[in-house]
Amino acid sequence: MKSSMFKTITIICLLATVSGCALPKPPATSENIAKASELVDRGVLFLRANKFDEAQASFEAASEIGQIPAALDGLGCIAFLRGEPEVAIKLFEAAYNQGGYPMALANLALVQESLGNLTVADTLYRRAIAEDPKNYKARGNFSVFMAEYLDEREEARRELLKAKVIESTPLLIHNQRVMDEVLLDW
């Protein structure tokens, strides 16, 4: 009896493996989502410390546990920083499609900007901000983009000020100082 049951289970597993079938993922519970969010936060800390392997492990675990878009977005950031823009694009698109995650649009815009696809980048920045007006990171990046590529310095300055009033970070404060100096010289 045990042998027959073991054979049946083995055959089912082999058929599932050979046919490419996968068992469905368990539904994302609030506990899993909370743990995944914690892992994403940890991954961001690793990323800031340039510990890409640890960051990748955190984002991968988060993706497996909670299936949250921020985990895919984090993996896209790692791919971009490792010089793999095509991989980054796929991950940012997947993050956005998984849950309408506008930060992924802003990161996708940054990748497109780096590839010289300026019209696409412009559209993506504008879309990211329209979908999440409080996204100060997207606004900050967009302000630099406008100043550098669109020659819209005054509009860039206004966008940077909006970003700064939403969240005053050292980088945004620095960027405002630089932009103000550039505008004075202009």
ZAFI-405354 format. One record per residue (C-alpha): x, y, z; residue number from 1. Coordinates in steps of 0.1 Angstrom, whole numbers. Each point is the difference from the previous one (the first is absolute). Example, Ala and Ser with C-alpha at 12.3 -4.5 7.8 and 13.67 -1.06 7.14 Angstrom:
<numars>
<numar><X>123</X><Y>-45</Y><Z>78</Z><n>1</n></numar>
<numar><X>14</X><Y>34</Y><Z>-7</Z><n>2</n></numar>
</numars>
This chain:
<numars>
<numar><X>0</X><Y>0</Y><Z>0</Z><n>1</n></numar>
<numar><X>27</X><Y>25</Y><Z>10</Z><n>2</n></numar>
<numar><X>21</X><Y>-9</Y><Z>-31</Z><n>3</n></numar>
<numar><X>-30</X><Y>5</Y><Z>-23</Z><n>4</n></numar>
<numar><X>-8</X><Y>34</Y><Z>16</Z><n>5</n></numar>
<numar><X>36</X><Y>10</Y><Z>-3</Z><n>6</n></numar>
<numar><X>1</X><Y>-10</Y><Z>-36</Z><n>7</n></numar>
<numar><X>-31</X><Y>20</Y><Z>-7</Z><n>8</n></numar>
<numar><X>13</X><Y>32</Y><Z>17</Z><n>9</n></numar>
<numar><X>33</X><Y>-4</Y><Z>-18</Z><n>10</n></numar>
<numar><X>-17</X><Y>-4</Y><Z>-34</Z><n>11</n></numar>
<numar><X>-21</X><Y>31</Y><Z>7</Z><n>12</n></numar>
<numar><X>30</X><Y>20</Y><Z>9</Z><n>13</n></numar>
<numar><X>19</X><Y>-11</Y><Z>-30</Z><n>14</n></numar>
<numar><X>-29</X><Y>8</Y><Z>-23</Z><n>15</n></numar>
<numar><X>-3</X><Y>34</Y><Z>15</Z><n>16</n></numar>
<numar><X>37</X><Y>6</Y><Z>-4</Z><n>17</n></numar>
<numar><X>2</X><Y>-13</Y><Z>-36</Z><n>18</n></numar>
<numar><X>-31</X><Y>17</Y><Z>-12</Z><n>19</n></numar>
<numar><X>11</X><Y>33</Y><Z>14</Z><n>20</n></numar>
<numar><X>-29</X><Y>2</Y><Z>24</Z><n>21</n></numar>
<numar><X>6</X><Y>17</Y><Z>32</Z><n>22</n></numar>
<numar><X>-20</X><Y>-1</Y><Z>32</Z><n>23</n></numar>
<numar><X>-18</X><Y>32</Y><Z>5</Z><n>24</n></numar>
<numar><X>16</X><Y>25</Y><Z>24</Z><n>25</n></numar>
<numar><X>-18</X><Y>4</Y><Z>33</Z><n>26</n></numar>
<numar><X>-21</X><Y>31</Y><Z>3</Z><n>27</n></numar>
<numar><X>18</X><Y>30</Y><Z>13</Z><n>28</n></numar>
<numar><X>-11</X><Y>4</Y><Z>36</Z><n>29</n></numar>
<numar><X>4</X><Y>32</Y><Z>20</Z><n>30</n></numar>
<numar><X>27</X><Y>-17</Y><Z>20</Z><n>31</n></numar>
<numar><X>19</X><Y>-9</Y><Z>-32</Z><n>32</n></numar>
<numar><X>-4</X><Y>35</Y><Z>-14</Z><n>33</n></numar>
<numar><X>13</X><Y>15</Y><Z>32</Z><n>34</n></numar>
<numar><X>31</X><Y>-23</Y><Z>0</Z><n>35</n></numar>
<numar><X>6</X><Y>7</Y><Z>-37</Z><n>36</n></numar>
<numar><X>-2</X><Y>37</Y><Z>7</Z><n>37</n></numar>
<numar><X>25</X><Y>-4</Y><Z>28</Z><n>38</n></numar>
<numar><X>23</X><Y>-19</Y><Z>-24</Z><n>39</n></numar>
<numar><X>-3</X><Y>27</Y><Z>-26</Z><n>40</n></numar>
<numar><X>10</X><Y>26</Y><Z>26</Z><n>41</n></numar>
<numar><X>30</X><Y>-21</Y><Z>9</Z><n>42</n></numar>
<numar><X>9</X><Y>-4</Y><Z>-37</Z><n>43</n></numar>
<numar><X>-1</X><Y>38</Y><Z>-4</Z><n>44</n></numar>
<numar><X>25</X><Y>3</Y><Z>29</Z><n>45</n></numar>
<numar><X>23</X><Y>-26</Y><Z>-16</Z><n>46</n></numar>
<numar><X>-4</X><Y>18</Y><Z>-33</Z><n>47</n></numar>
<numar><X>11</X><Y>33</Y><Z>15</Z><n>48</n></numar>
<numar><X>30</X><Y>-17</Y><Z>15</Z><n>49</n></numar>
<numar><X>9</X><Y>-14</Y><Z>-34</Z><n>50</n></numar>
<numar><X>-6</X><Y>-36</Y><Z>12</Z><n>51</n></numar>
<numar><X>-17</X><Y>-11</Y><Z>-32</Z><n>52</n></numar>
<numar><X>0</X><Y>-37</Y><Z>8</Z><n>53</n></numar>
<numar><X>-17</X><Y>5</Y><Z>33</Z><n>54</n></numar>
<numar><X>-24</X><Y>25</Y><Z>-15</Z><n>55</n></numar>
<numar><X>-9</X><Y>-25</Y><Z>-27</Z><n>56</n></numar>
<numar><X>-6</X><Y>-28</Y><Z>25</Z><n>57</n></numar>
<numar><X>-23</X><Y>23</Y><Z>20</Z><n>58</n></numar>
<numar><X>-20</X><Y>11</Y><Z>-30</Z><n>59</n></numar>
<numar><X>-2</X><Y>-36</Y><Z>-14</Z><n>60</n></numar>
<numar><X>-12</X><Y>-13</Y><Z>34</Z><n>61</n></numar>
<numar><X>-25</X><Y>29</Y><Z>2</Z><n>62</n></numar>
<numar><X>-13</X><Y>-8</Y><Z>-34</Z><n>63</n></numar>
<numar><X>-5</X><Y>-37</Y><Z>8</Z><n>64</n></numar>
<numar><X>-16</X><Y>7</Y><Z>34</Z><n>65</n></numar>
<numar><X>-23</X><Y>28</Y><Z>-7</Z><n>66</n></numar>
<numar><X>0</X><Y>5</Y><Z>-38</Z><n>67</n></numar>
<numar><X>1</X><Y>38</Y><Z>4</Z><n>68</n></numar>
<numar><X>10</X><Y>23</Y><Z>-28</Z><n>69</n></numar>
<numar><X>26</X><Y>18</Y><Z>21</Z><n>70</n></numar>
<numar><X>21</X><Y>-32</Y><Z>0</Z><n>71</n></numar>
<numar><X>1</X><Y>-2</Y><Z>-38</Z><n>72</n></numar>
<numar><X>8</X><Y>37</Y><Z>-1</Z><n>73</n></numar>
<numar><X>29</X><Y>-6</Y><Z>24</Z><n>74</n></numar>
<numar><X>13</X><Y>-27</Y><Z>-23</Z><n>75</n></numar>
<numar><X>-3</X><Y>24</Y><Z>-29</Z><n>76</n></numar>
<numar><X>21</X><Y>25</Y><Z>18</Z><n>77</n></numar>
<numar><X>27</X><Y>-26</Y><Z>6</Z><n>78</n></numar>
<numar><X>0</X><Y>-10</Y><Z>-37</Z><n>79</n></numar>
<numar><X>2</X><Y>36</Y><Z>-10</Z><n>80</n></numar>
<numar><X>29</X><Y>7</Y><Z>24</Z><n>81</n></numar>
<numar><X>18</X><Y>-32</Y><Z>-13</Z><n>82</n></numar>
<numar><X>-2</X><Y>14</Y><Z>-36</Z><n>83</n></numar>
<numar><X>-29</X><Y>-23</Y><Z>-12</Z><n>84</n></numar>
<numar><X>-25</X><Y>25</Y><Z>-13</Z><n>85</n></numar>
<numar><X>-20</X><Y>-25</Y><Z>-20</Z><n>86</n></numar>
<numar><X>-5</X><Y>-22</Y><Z>31</Z><n>87</n></numar>
<numar><X>-9</X><Y>31</Y><Z>21</Z><n>88</n></numar>
<numar><X>-26</X><Y>11</Y><Z>-26</Z><n>89</n></numar>
<numar><X>-17</X><Y>-34</Y><Z>2</Z><n>90</n></numar>
<numar><X>0</X><Y>1</Y><Z>38</Z><n>91</n></numar>
<numar><X>-13</X><Y>35</Y><Z>3</Z><n>92</n></numar>
<numar><X>-28</X><Y>-8</Y><Z>-25</Z><n>93</n></numar>
<numar><X>-9</X><Y>-31</Y><Z>20</Z><n>94</n></numar>
<numar><X>-1</X><Y>20</Y><Z>32</Z><n>95</n></numar>
<numar><X>-23</X><Y>26</Y><Z>-15</Z><n>96</n></numar>
<numar><X>-22</X><Y>-27</Y><Z>-16</Z><n>97</n></numar>
<numar><X>-2</X><Y>-19</Y><Z>33</Z><n>98</n></numar>
<numar><X>-16</X><Y>27</Y><Z>19</Z><n>99</n></numar>
<numar><X>-1</X><Y>34</Y><Z>-18</Z><n>100</n></numar>
<numar><X>32</X><Y>10</Y><Z>18</Z><n>101</n></numar>
<numar><X>9</X><Y>35</Y><Z>-12</Z><n>102</n></numar>
<numar><X>35</X><Y>0</Y><Z>15</Z><n>103</n></numar>
<numar><X>8</X><Y>-27</Y><Z>-26</Z><n>104</n></numar>
<numar><X>-10</X><Y>25</Y><Z>-28</Z><n>105</n></numar>
<numar><X>24</X><Y>25</Y><Z>14</Z><n>106</n></numar>
<numar><X>28</X><Y>-25</Y><Z>1</Z><n>107</n></numar>
<numar><X>-9</X><Y>-12</Y><Z>-35</Z><n>108</n></numar>
<numar><X>3</X><Y>37</Y><Z>-11</Z><n>109</n></numar>
<numar><X>35</X><Y>2</Y><Z>15</Z><n>110</n></numar>
<numar><X>11</X><Y>-31</Y><Z>-19</Z><n>111</n></numar>
<numar><X>-15</X><Y>14</Y><Z>-32</Z><n>112</n></numar>
<numar><X>18</X><Y>33</Y><Z>6</Z><n>113</n></numar>
<numar><X>33</X><Y>-19</Y><Z>5</Z><n>114</n></numar>
<numar><X>-6</X><Y>-17</Y><Z>-34</Z><n>115</n></numar>
<numar><X>-6</X><Y>33</Y><Z>-17</Z><n>116</n></numar>
<numar><X>-38</X><Y>-7</Y><Z>-5</Z><n>117</n></numar>
<numar><X>-9</X><Y>35</Y><Z>11</Z><n>118</n></numar>
<numar><X>-35</X><Y>2</Y><Z>-14</Z><n>119</n></numar>
<numar><X>-9</X><Y>-32</Y><Z>17</Z><n>120</n></numar>
<numar><X>17</X><Y>11</Y><Z>33</Z><n>121</n></numar>
<numar><X>-19</X><Y>33</Y><Z>-1</Z><n>122</n></numar>
<numar><X>-33</X><Y>-18</Y><Z>-4</Z><n>123</n></numar>
<numar><X>8</X><Y>-25</Y><Z>28</Z><n>124</n></numar>
<numar><X>10</X><Y>27</Y><Z>24</Z><n>125</n></numar>
<numar><X>-31</X><Y>20</Y><Z>-6</Z><n>126</n></numar>
<numar><X>-22</X><Y>-31</Y><Z>4</Z><n>127</n></numar>
<numar><X>18</X><Y>-11</Y><Z>32</Z><n>128</n></numar>
<numar><X>-7</X><Y>35</Y><Z>15</Z><n>129</n></numar>
<numar><X>-36</X><Y>1</Y><Z>-12</Z><n>130</n></numar>
<numar><X>-7</X><Y>-34</Y><Z>16</Z><n>131</n></numar>
<numar><X>18</X><Y>9</Y><Z>32</Z><n>132</n></numar>
<numar><X>3</X><Y>38</Y><Z>5</Z><n>133</n></numar>
<numar><X>18</X><Y>-5</Y><Z>34</Z><n>134</n></numar>
<numar><X>28</X><Y>-20</Y><Z>-16</Z><n>135</n></numar>
<numar><X>29</X><Y>24</Y><Z>8</Z><n>136</n></numar>
<numar><X>26</X><Y>-23</Y><Z>-14</Z><n>137</n></numar>
<numar><X>-17</X><Y>0</Y><Z>-35</Z><n>138</n></numar>
<numar><X>-4</X><Y>38</Y><Z>2</Z><n>139</n></numar>
<numar><X>37</X><Y>5</Y><Z>10</Z><n>140</n></numar>
<numar><X>12</X><Y>-22</Y><Z>-29</Z><n>141</n></numar>
<numar><X>-24</X><Y>16</Y><Z>-24</Z><n>142</n></numar>
<numar><X>12</X><Y>35</Y><Z>10</Z><n>143</n></numar>
<numar><X>36</X><Y>-10</Y><Z>-9</Z><n>144</n></numar>
<numar><X>-12</X><Y>-16</Y><Z>-32</Z><n>145</n></numar>
<numar><X>-19</X><Y>32</Y><Z>-10</Z><n>146</n></numar>
<numar><X>30</X><Y>22</Y><Z>8</Z><n>147</n></numar>
<numar><X>25</X><Y>-22</Y><Z>-19</Z><n>148</n></numar>
<numar><X>-19</X><Y>-12</Y><Z>-30</Z><n>149</n></numar>
<numar><X>-31</X><Y>22</Y><Z>-5</Z><n>150</n></numar>
<numar><X>17</X><Y>33</Y><Z>8</Z><n>151</n></numar>
<numar><X>-31</X><Y>9</Y><Z>22</Z><n>152</n></numar>
<numar><X>20</X><Y>14</Y><Z>29</Z><n>153</n></numar>
<numar><X>-27</X><Y>20</Y><Z>16</Z><n>154</n></numar>
<numar><X>-25</X><Y>-28</Y><Z>-2</Z><n>155</n></numar>
<numar><X>27</X><Y>-24</Y><Z>13</Z><n>156</n></numar>
<numar><X>6</X><Y>23</Y><Z>29</Z><n>157</n></numar>
<numar><X>-37</X><Y>1</Y><Z>9</Z><n>158</n></numar>
<numar><X>-2</X><Y>-38</Y><Z>-2</Z><n>159</n></numar>
<numar><X>31</X><Y>-3</Y><Z>22</Z><n>160</n></numar>
<numar><X>-16</X><Y>23</Y><Z>26</Z><n>161</n></numar>
<numar><X>-32</X><Y>-21</Y><Z>0</Z><n>162</n></numar>
<numar><X>21</X><Y>-31</Y><Z>6</Z><n>163</n></numar>
<numar><X>18</X><Y>18</Y><Z>29</Z><n>164</n></numar>
<numar><X>-32</X><Y>12</Y><Z>17</Z><n>165</n></numar>
<numar><X>-13</X><Y>-35</Y><Z>-2</Z><n>166</n></numar>
<numar><X>31</X><Y>-15</Y><Z>16</Z><n>167</n></numar>
<numar><X>31</X><Y>21</Y><Z>7</Z><n>168</n></numar>
<numar><X>29</X><Y>-24</Y><Z>-5</Z><n>169</n></numar>
<numar><X>37</X><Y>10</Y><Z>-1</Z><n>170</n></numar>
<numar><X>2</X><Y>-9</Y><Z>-37</Z><n>171</n></numar>
<numar><X>-30</X><Y>22</Y><Z>-9</Z><n>172</n></numar>
<numar><X>15</X><Y>29</Y><Z>21</Z><n>173</n></numar>
<numar><X>33</X><Y>-5</Y><Z>-18</Z><n>174</n></numar>
<numar><X>-17</X><Y>-1</Y><Z>-34</Z><n>175</n></numar>
<numar><X>-19</X><Y>32</Y><Z>7</Z><n>176</n></numar>
<numar><X>33</X><Y>18</Y><Z>9</Z><n>177</n></numar>
<numar><X>16</X><Y>-12</Y><Z>-32</Z><n>178</n></numar>
<numar><X>-31</X><Y>8</Y><Z>-21</Z><n>179</n></numar>
<numar><X>-2</X><Y>35</Y><Z>15</Z><n>180</n></numar>
<numar><X>37</X><Y>6</Y><Z>-8</Z><n>181</n></numar>
<numar><X>-5</X><Y>-12</Y><Z>-36</Z><n>182</n></numar>
<numar><X>-31</X><Y>23</Y><Z>-4</Z><n>183</n></numar>
<numar><X>21</X><Y>30</Y><Z>13</Z><n>184</n></numar>
<numar><X>27</X><Y>-7</Y><Z>-26</Z><n>185</n></numar>
<numar><X>-26</X><Y>-5</Y><Z>-28</Z><n>186</n></numar>
</numars>
